């Protein structure tokens, strides 16, 4: 897949996720959530496939970091909305079946979004002739998959593992990422307990 085509597909998927995510947050319901799940699943699969092709992602051109953050935060809002609806909405409303995959997909989309933020921050630092704020172990130039690794490691363990964060600005971004990850994990546990009690 050519880099330009890949970027266009990713942008279209992100736009679709953003618009459908806003609909889910403002006009929540099973149908809208199902559509969002289908788009999110396509996006996640697309990103996973691209991880198998190192070097084809952009590593030096940064998009707007605010746009990346807004995308990640919208994914968070969609996931938490799904958790609340799964707990509050009666089972006969039919939302429980959609809520679980929606939360899990939103969790993955959130971390992919933050991986883009970290990558763009590094690209902007390099363009200014500065050292990137995240240092990975080893001497190799970080690939886009390294930033995905960093984001998902933080989302799962709330730790930066074998990477170092060296600037206050990046520490603030990482802190908020960790807080959102904690809220997600709490929501997932809450939905799991709700489903267990509903069907027991």
N, C-alpha and C positions, 0 to 999 in steps of 0.2 A: 504494500500500500504506500503510495507516494506521500511525502510529508505534507504537502499542501492539501491533498484530498483528506488526509487524516485530520488535519486541523479544522477543515470545514465541517466534517462530520461531527467532530467533538463539539464545535461551537453550536451547531444545530441541535444536538442532543442537550447541551446545557441550556439553551434558550427554551427548548420544549419542557425541560425539567423545571425551569424557573416559572414559566407561565402556568403549567399544571400544578406546581407546588403552591403558587399563590391562590389558585382556585381551591385547592384542598384546605388551606389555612382559613380562607375567608368563607367558603361555602362547603364545609366539610360534609362528606357523604361517601358511601361505599363505591359508587360508580366512579367518581372523580379519583378516589384513592386507588382503585384498580388500574385506571389509565396511568396514573403516576407510577405505580409499581411496574407496569410493562415498560414504560420509558426508562425508568431507573435501572431495571434489569438489563436492558439493552446497553445503557451507558456503562454499567459495571463490567459487563462482558467485553465491551469494546476496549475499556481501559486495561482489563486483564490480558487481552490478546496483544495489545501494544507492548505490554511488559516483556513479552517474549522476543521482541525485536529491538535490541539495544541500539541506541544512537539514532533512531528515527524520529525521536521526539525533539522539540526545540529545547535547547539548553542555554541559549544566549539571548533570546528575544523574550522580554517580559511583557505580559499583558498588564492591564490595570490591576493592581493588587486589591484595590477596593472592590472591584468586580468579583475577584476570586473570593474575598472574604464574604461578600454579600451572598454569593452562591453557596458557600459552605454554611453560613448561618441560616439561609432559607431551608437547606436540607435538614438542619437541626430542628427548625420550627415544625417542619412537616413530620419528622419522626416523633417529636413530643406531642404533637396534635394527635397522631395515631395512637399513642399510648393513652392519652386522656380519653379519647373516644372509646377505646377498648375497655376501659375501666368504667366509664360513666354510661355508655350506651347499652341498652338491654340486648341480650343475646339474640332475640328474634329480629333485631334490626339488621343482622347479617354483617356486622362490621368486624367481629372477632377474627373471621377467616382472612380478612384483608389486612388487619392491623399488624399482625406479626411479621409477614414479609415486608410490609411498608416500613416498619421500624428498622428491620435488619438492613434493608436496602438503603434507607436514609442514613444509617450509621456508616455504611460503606461509602456512600456519596460524600458524606461529610469529610471523611479522612482523605478521599481522593482530592476534594476541594482544597483541604489544607496542604496536601502535598504540592499542589500547584502554587499555593502561596509561598511555601518555603523555596520552591524552585525559582519563582519569579524574584523573590528577595535576593537570592544568590546571583541571579543574572544581572540584576540592577547593581549589586555591589561590584561585580566584575567589570561592568561597564564604566563604573566610576573609578576603577583601579584599586578597589578595596578588597580585603579578604572577606569571603562569604561568612555570614554569621553562624552557620552550622558547619562544624568540622567533622568529617567522617574518618574512621580509622583507615590507615593505608595511604598510599601516595597517588592512587589512581584518581582521575577526574570524575567527580560524581555523575552518575547517570540519572535520568528521571526516575528510574526504579529505586534509586537510593533514597530519594525524597518520599516516595510511596512507602518504602520500608520504615523510614523515620516516623511518618505520620501514623501508620497503623501500629507500630510498636508503642508509640505514645498513647494511642487510643485504647490499646489492650492492657498495657501494664502501667500507664501513667508515668513512665520513665523514658529517658532518651537513650537507654541502652549504651552502645559503644560509640555514640556521637556526642559532641560537645557543643553547647550553645554559648557563644562568646560575647554577645552584645545585649544590653538591657532591652533594646527594642524587640529583639527576637525572643527574649525571655518572656516579655509581656504577651506576645502572640502565642507562644508555647503554653503559657499559663492558662489563657482563655481556652485554648484547644483542650487542655487537660480537664478543665472544669466542664466543658460541654461533653466530653467523653464520659465523665462521671455521671452526668445527668442522663445520658443515654443508657449506660449500664443499669442505673436505677430504674429507668423506665422499662427496660427489657425484663428485669426481674419482676417489676410490678405487673406487667402484662402476663408473664408466665404464671404468677400466682393467681391472677384473676381467671385465667383459662382453666387452671387446675381446679379451682373452687367451683367454677361454673359447670364443669362436666363431671364433678364428683358426686 
